[in-house]
Amino acid sequence: MDKYVGKRLDGRYEIQEIIGVGGMAYVYKAHDNVDNRTVAVKILKEEFLANDEFTRRFKNESKAIAILSHPNIVKVYDVSFGDRMQYIVMEYIDGITLKEYIDQQKDFKWKEAVHFTVQILRALQHAHDKGIVHRDIKPHNIMLLPDGTIKVTDFGIARFARHDVRSTRSTDKAIGSVHYISPEQARGEITDEKADIYSVGVMLYEMLTGKLPFEADSAVSVAIMQLQAEAKPPREINPSIPEGLEDITVKAMQKDPSKRYQSAAEMLNDIDEFKKNPSIHFEYKYFVDESPTRYMETISRVKGEAPEKANTDDNGEEQEKKPFPIIPVLCAVAAAFLVVAMVFVGIVLSDKLGGEGGNSSQIEVPNFVGKHISEISNDPEIMANFIFDTKNQKEQFDEAPVGTVIDQSLEAGLSVKKGTKTIILTVSKGPNMVRIPDVVGQHRDQAEAALRNAGFVVKYTLDTSETVQENFVISLSPAEYPTDLMYGSEIVMVVSTGAKPADPIPVPDVENLSKEQAISQLTIAGFVVNEAEIVYVNTSTAPAGTVLKQSIAANTPMMPGTVIVLEVSTGYVDVKMQIPLPDSAVPSDIQIYVDGQLRDTITNVLPNVKRVIELTLSEKVDSYLVTVKIAKTGTNSAEFSDYAQYSVSGKTGMVQEQYRYDTVLSKYETPTTTVAPAPEVQG
């Protein structure tokens, strides 16, 4: 008997049976006694509770799905992140995985493949519009209901695209299932929504052919094939696949993200065209010209029209067919090549002569972020030099005013050829305002779940009430109802303790716990931790993220709702260095570089007066280089000579001298073997 089966979680969810086991969690069928419905409860395995990476993924899944509301995405009803158990309560899906269905089917109909793919793309478009990239799309994570409805699940390694793009964690690299990951995932690069498109293309390939595009004896070999090999065309495996559907599949699986569909909506558009006319043919052509790599797409649509009528004379009798005029055609082709060559030479000469006597064809991409879309469209110079893809222009909820550009497909400052590069802009739809659910008078658990599902951050305080029974909601803050608040806003529930005032409760001892564990324990006990008030301290005496101190001592009786401030270790130290200076006959200027970046300049250091440079560093990195350069006072920066270099550990404060010269006459002199004095380390 499983340890959870037959148990009730938080007095509400009765665990009935285990229905799935994943890499980091068990999934159970359960009954929700409050809402009287069947649910699925996903419980993180105990061995991962102390693993920050797995708990981060688990929490990320709940955050990702909580902001999504789509018929093809599994719903989240409730979450709990305790120190002894973490679980997510989700919509119960009575079906099988798409992978199971693919394996069962001997003869997979292409119409079924299209039906499933459309639903998956609609779900992904909704997620991408919310800024979420799934990153692990595969048939194992797609649930199929008996009526043919698709549900996308398992957002455990999803990424909030706009927020994470500048701070990729090393643990996120090359993540996903190797048979379905995109080449950029296999390389460990930052991924966007086009990585999900690639995975959809692989799934469509598998449904149409019954085979995976790349298979090998090891995961590493498959990953290398994702990077380098070309998949066999689907129609070579299954000739019954319509050409247009093969075209769609191949484009979705392009190794270069810029040659794939740029959005789920774009792929859906081609599928819609195909559904209207299964004889359609999409012809995608790629070429490289003299400018940096350029991509051109043309679409040839063969509409399946009736054959042309034979040539007839006036009496309706068929005329004798004339031989095809091959010589004139060849001449026309040669002439066309000649014209193209002349144009090409003209362009090259124009580029080479550009300067004082001509106009250069290269231009920098401006920074459009922060500008209003009308400001861009009304600028004739911008519109003359760049092509804007308004058809695929994106809109996202954002704090920026409506119509403000919040992202651009080409990086600002990039040098491109005038009039050749297409730019897709992402424009703000304004803040995502959400209606506050009316939960006053409901049980606190039910009210909290409703508020979280609506996208709010929920906290609560306790108060007495003569009219509202214990554990039911008295009021909300903000108190106005009905009203709309920005998605992600904080709402405080005032929960009744009944007529009896709440008693003080002892503050839990959270020192030496991880920050996440500490916040969870304090919140469950009824106290409040504001992450913005957490104090981070440089010290190597405790691992990064460990709580060093709490503002109210453990076991002190305090009223529920009291704010507790935490001090948390960064895992790094402040390093105080003393760098001895050489003898000098003239006043000198000194430059200090940290990892190649100029940190400080000390001017007019007098000979035989200042003998030591004192330097305090607080770099929150594992290791870094400190370089000292010296020049005679008044010289330009090009004349500074290397004098000394030290490698520093940000975790231990240890300093190791790489080199130090006897004098500053020449940076090519032989280094001394003098050992730097032991640094003072402030922990």
N, C-alpha and C positions, 0 to 999 in steps of 0.2 A: 504494500500500500504506500503510495506517495505521501510524503510528510504533510503536504498542503491539502490533499483531497479530504473533504469532510470538515475542513476548518472554515471559520468565518473571518474575513479580513475587515478590521476596523468596525466590526459589528454590523457590516452591511453586505459584503460580497461572500456568498457561500460557494466555495470551490467544489465543483461536481466531478470533473475528470480532466486528465491531461490530454491535450489535443495536438501538441507540437513541441519539439525541442529544437532550439537553435544554438548557434555558437556561444551566445552569452546569456540566453534566457530560456525559461520554460513558459509555455502558453497553456492556459487552462480555460475550460468552459466553466462559467459561474452564473449564479443567479443574483441579480441586484434586488435586494429586499426593499429598498426605498422606492425605486422607479418600477419595480415589478417587471423586469425584463431580463432576457438572457444576454450575457456579455462575455467577452474574452478578456482574461487577465494575464498580462505578460509580466512575469516576475524575474528580476535579474538574479542570476545564479550567485549563491553565497560567496563562492571563491573570488568573485569579481567586485564585491562590495568595497574592498579596500584599494581597488585599482582605479586610479583617477581617470585613466583613458576610457575604460569601459563604462564607468558611471557617467562620464561626459557624453559618450555616445548615447547612452540610455536616456539621459535627460534631453539630449538634443532631439531624439526621436519624438518625445512628447511635445517639445516646443514646436518642432516642425509641423506635426500633424494638427496641433491645437489651433494654428492660424489658418488651416485649410478647411474649406467647406465645399465639397464637390461630390456628386453622386458616384464618381468612380474612384474615390479615395476613402479608405477606412476612417471612421470617425473615432476621436478620442473623447471619452466621457469624464475621466478622472485620473489623477496621478497621485502618487505618494512616494516621497523620497526620505524615508527614515534611515537611521544608521544601521538597523538590523534587517531591514527589508525595503526594497524599492520595486514599485510595480506601476504599470500603466493599465487602465481599464479602457477597453476599446469595443467598438461594434463587433458583435459576433457574426462571422461569415460562415454560413452552412454550405460549404462547397469544397472544391479541390483546387490545387495550384494549377496554373497554366502549364507548368512543366509536366505534371502528372497527366494532363489531358493530351499534350503533345506526344508523350511516350505511349499513351493508350491508342492513339489514332494510327491506323495503318495507312489510311488515305485521307490526308488533311486537305480540305477544300480551300482554294484560295479565297473564296468569298468569306469563309470563316476567319481566315487570317486578317483580311481587311477589316472585318467587323470588330475583332479584338484590338487591332492596332489603332483604329480610330478612337476607341474608348481610352486606351492608354495615353495616346497623344493629347486628348482633351484633359485628362487628369494632369499630365505634365505641364500643359500650357497654363493651367490654373496655378500649379505650384511655382512655375517660373515667373508668372506675373507677381507672385508674392515674394519673389527673390530667393526661392528655395530650389536648389539643384539636388536631385535624389542621389545620384552617383552610384547606385547599385541596382539599376534596372535589369531584371532578369526574370525568366518565367517562374522561378521559384518564389519570387516576391509579388506575383500577380495571382489573385484569387479569382476563381471562376464560379459563378453561381449557376444553379440549374437552368435559370431563364436566359443564360448567355451574358449576363451583366459581369463586367470586369471591376475588380477593386484593387487598386495599387496599395501595397502595404510596405512595412519595414523601412522607415525613414531614419534608421539608426545611424547611418553615416552621411546623412544629408548635410548640405552646407548652405548657410545663409549667404548667398553669393556676394551681395554688395558689401557685407560687413567683414567677411573672412578673406577677401581677395588680397588684402595687404598683410595678412598675418597668418600665413599657412603654417600649421604645425608639422613637424617632421613625421609625426605618427600618422598624418593623413595621407602621406604619399603613396601612390600606386595602390589605392584602396579600392575595393570592389571585387567582383567575381571575374577571374582572369579570362574566361571564355567570352565575356560580354563587355569588358571595359574598353574604353576608347584608347587610341595610341597615346594621347596626352596624359591619361591616367597611368598607363603603363610606364611612362617616363617620369612619373612623379610630379608633373607640372600642375599648376593651378587650373582647375576645371570650371567650365560654365555650362549653361544649358545645352550646348552642342554636344557635350559628352553623353548626356541622356539620349540625344537624338541618335548617336552612333549605336548605343545599346539597343534602342528600339529597332534600328536597322538589322542588327544581328538576330534579334528575336523574330523579326519578319522573315529573314533568310531561313532560319531554322524551321519556322512553320511551313514555309513554302517548299522547302527541299527535304525536310526530315533530317537534315544534318547541320552540324555547327560549321561555320566557315573555316575555323582553325582548330585542329585537334592534334595533340602530341602526347608524349609519355610523361611530360612534367609541366607544371604550371609555368616555370621559367621559359620553357620552349614555346608555349602558347603565347606568352607575353611578347617574346621576340617576334613571333609571326604576326601579332597584332601591329607591331611597329614596322615590319619590313615586307611581309608577304602580301600578295593579292589573292583574294578569295576567288574560287572558281565561279564564273557567272551562274546564277541560279538556273537559267534555262538549259545549261549543259547537264544539269542533274535532273531537272524536271521540265521537259520541253512544253508541257501543258500550261506553264505559267505565262500569262499575257506579257507581251513586251513592255507595256507601260508600267506594269507592276514591278518587273525586273529593274527598269530604269529608276523607279522610286527607291527600291531597296539598295541599289548600288550607290545612289547619291547619298542616302542616309549614312552609308558605311565608308564614305571618303575619309582617308587618313588625315588629310589636311582639313582642319575645322572650317576654314574659310570656304571650302568647296562643298561642304555639307549643307543641308537645310539649316538656315540660321535660326529657326524657331520651330516649335511644334505646329504653330498656326500655318507656317509656310508649307510644311509637309502635308498637313491636313488639306490645304488648298489643292495640291496636286492629286491627292487621293480622291477628293471630290470630283476633280476633272476626270479622273480615271473611272470613277463609279458611273458618271454620266455617259461615258463612252469607253467601254473596255478595250476597244481597238486603238485607243490613243497611243501615241508613241512620243516619249520625251527624249530629246537628243541633247545631251550635255557635252559641250566641247570646251577644252582647256588649251590655252596656248601661252607662250612666253614671248614678250616682245623686248625691245631694247631697254625699257624701263625696268625697275624692280618687278618681281613676279606679278603678273596680272592675270586675272581670271575673267573669262567671258562665258556667259551661259546663253545658249540659244535653245529655244524649245520648238521642235517640229511636231506639229499635231497632225496625225493622219486620221481623218475622221471616219474612215470606213465607208466612204461614199460609193455609189454605184460606179461600175467601170464606164469610161468614156465611150460614147457612141462611135461606131466606125464612120469614117468619112464616106459620104454618099454624094452621088450626083443629083441633079435636079429631079431626076425621075425616081429617086429613092434607092437606086441600085448602088451597092458598095463599090467604091472605086478601088483600083489596084493600089496596094500599099507601096509608097515610095521608099527607097533605101534611106537609112538614117544618114544625114549629112555629116559624117565624121570629120572630114577635112575642115569645113568651116568652123566646127565646134572647137577643134584643136587650135585653130588660128585665134579664135576668140579668147580661149583660155590663155594662150601665150600673150596676147595683147593685154589681158587683165593683169597677168603677172608683171608685165612691163610697167603698167600704170602704177601698180602697188610699189614696185621697186623705185620708181621715180619719186613717188610720194615719200617713201622711206628715206631716200637720200636727201630729199628736201628737208625732212624733219631733223635728220642728223646734222646737216649743215646749219640749219637754223639754231639748233642747240649749241653747236660749237662756236657759232658767231655771236651768240647771245652775250651781252656785256654792255659796253658803252654804246655800241652801235645796234644792239638788238635786245629783245626781251628774253630773259631766262625762262625756261619751261618748268623749273622746279619751284615749289612754294611750300612753306611750312603750314601744317595743319593748325588752325587756331584752337584755343581752348574755348569750347562752346559752353562748358558747364557753368551754370549760374546765369546764363543769358536767357531771356525770354525767347520762345520760338519765333515770335513775330519780328523781334529784333534781327534775327538771322535771315528770315525769309525776305525782309525788306532791305537787306544790304546787297546792292547790285554787284559789288566786287566779290563778296563771298559766293553769291549764287553763280557768278561767272566762272569761278575757279574750282568749285566742288559740285559733286552730284549727290543729292540727298534722296535716299530711298524712303519716300513718304509712305509707300504701301506697307513696309515692314517696320515703320516707326513704332516704338514701344511706349507704353504708358505704365507708370507704377505709382502707387501711393507713396508719398514722401512729405516731409515737413516743409519742403520748399513750396512757394506759391504755385498755383495751377499754371501750367504752360512753361515752367522753368525747366531748362535742360539739366538733367542730373547725371547723365552718362553719355559717352559717344564711342562708336565702334572703332574709330581710328584715334590713336593716342595723340594728344596735343604736342606740337613740336616736331612731329615726324615730317621728314622732307619727302614730298610726293610730286608727281608730274601734274601740272595743271589740267583740270578737266577730265582726269582719268580715274579718280578714286571715288568710290561710292561710300557715303557715310550714313550710318543708321544712328539716329538720336533716340535717347530715352528721355521722356518728358514726364514731369511730375503731374499726377492727378490731384495733388493736394493731400492733406492728411487723411488717413483712413479713419473716418468717424464711425463709431459703433454704438448702437443703442444699448443702454444699460438694461439688462433683464430685470424685471420686477421680482425680486427674491425676498422682499420684506415679509416676515411671517413664516418663511420656510425654515426647515431644519438646516443647521449650519453646513453640513456635508453636501446636501442637495444644492444649497445656495452657492457654495464655493465652486462646485463643479460647473454650475450654469455660468457663473461669471468667468471662470477660466476658459470654458469652451467658447465664450464670446470674445476672448482675446485679452482679458484684463489680468493684471497682477493683483492678487488678493492677499490682504492682511486683515487681522481682526483684533478688536479689543473687547473686553468683557464689561458688562454693566448690569446693575440690578433692574428688575422690572416687576411691577405688581400685576401686569396684564399679559406679558409674553412669557411663556414657559421656558424653562432652562434649555439651553442649546439651540434656541430658535432666534432668528435675526430680528433685532429691534429696528435698526435703521442702517442706511449706507451713508458714507461720506465720499464724494459729494452727495448731498441729500436730495437734490432736485430729481424728480422723476415725473414723466419720462424725459430723458435728455440723452444727448450723444456725447461720447468722449473719444479722444484719439485712441486708436488701437494700441494696446500695451500700457495704457494708463494704470495707475495704482488706485484701487478702490479698497476702502476700509469698511469691513462689516462690524457693526456693534452687535455682539451676541449676548443674549440674556443669561444671567446666572440664577434667574428666578428672583423671588423676593429677598433672598438672603444675599448680603454683599459677598463678593468674591474674597476668599482668604488669600493672604500672601502665600507664595509657594517658593521653595528653595531654588536658587539659580543653579542650573547644571554646571558641572565641572567640564569645561570644553578645552582647557589648555592642553597642548600637545596633540590635539586632534587636527585633522585637516580643516581648512576653512569651510569646505562644503559640509563636512560632518558636523562641525560646530553650529553652523547656521541652521541645519536641519534639526539638531537636538534642541536648540534654543527656541526655534519657531514652534516645534511640536509642544514644548512645555508652556507656550503662551507668551514668550518674550519676543521682542522685535530687534532685528539686526538690519541696519541700513548699510548696504554695501558701499555707498558713497562715503560713509564715515569710517570705514576700515582704515587703520593706520598701518602702513607697510614699513618694516624696519629692516635695514641692511644688517644681516648677520649670517654667519655660516654655522652657528651652533645648532641650527635646526633646518631640516629640508625646506625648500621653497613651498609656501602655502600652508605651513604649520602655524597654529595659533600659539603665540608666545604669552599673551596676557589677555585677560578679560577685565572690563572696566568695573564690574561688580564681582566680588569674590564668590567662589563656588559655595553653595549651601546657604548663602545669605537669603533670608525670606524677603521677597519682593512681590509687589502686586503684578498680576498678568498685564502685559502690554508695555512693561518697562523696557526702555531702549538699552541694549548692551552693546558697547563699543569693543571691537576686537583689535589686538595688535597681531600682525601676521608677518612671518619671515619671508623675505625675498629669496633667501638661499645664497645671497651674495654679501660681500663685505666692502666697507670703505677701506681704501688702501692709502696710507701716508708714506710717500717716498721722499728720500733725501738723495739728491743727485749731486755728487761733488763736481766742481767746475775746474778746468785746467788753468794753469798760469797763463796770463795774457798781458801783453805790453800796452794794449790799447783798450778803451771802453768797447763793450760788445753788446750786440742784440741777440736774444735767445728766442728760438721758436720751439714750442712743445707740440708734437703731433700724437694723436691717439688713433691707431688703426688708419693712418694716412690722412686723417682730418686735422687741420690746424686747430688746436685747443686754446693756446695762449701765446702771447708774445711779451717778453720782458725786455725793455729797452734800456740802453745806457748803463749796463752793468759795469761798475768801476773795477779795475784790476786790483787784486789783493784786498778788496773790501768785502764783496759778496763771494763766499767760497762754496756755498751749497744752495741748490734750488730745492725748496720744499714744495711738494706737489701732493694734493689730495684728489683721489679718483674714486668715483662711485659708479663705475660701469656695471650694469646688470647683465653681463655676458660671461661665458665660461672663461674666456681668455682674450687678451688683447696685447697689442704692441705699443710701447711708448718710445717715440723717437725724438731725440734732442738735436737741433741744428743751431749753429752759431755763425755769426758774421760780424765784421767790424761795424760799429755804430754808423748809421747813415748810408750803408750800402743797400742795393736793391735786393729783392727776395731771391733773385737768380744766383746771387753770390753766396748764399748760405751753404755751409758745409756740414755734412753729417758729423756729429760728435759722439753720440752714444745711443744705444738702443737696448730696451729691456722688455722681456716677455713677462706678463703679469697674469696671475690666476684670479679671476673674479670671485671664485668660490672659496679659496684658501688664503688669498692675499699674498701668496708666495711670489717673489720677484727674482727673476734670473737675468743676469747681465748677458746680452748677446755680444756687444762689443763696446769699447770706450777708448778713444784716442788720447795720446799724451798731450797733444797740443791741438790747435784748430788751424794750423797752417795749411794742411791739406787733408782731404778726406781719403786719400790713397795711402796714407801712412799705415804701418803695421799696427794693429790694435794691441793694447796692453792686455795683460792677463789679470789685471786688478779685479778683485771681486767686489761687487757693489755692497755697501753696508746693508745690513739686514733692515728691511723696512719696518716702520711701526705700523701695526695693523689694528685698526679700530673695528671691533665687531659689534 
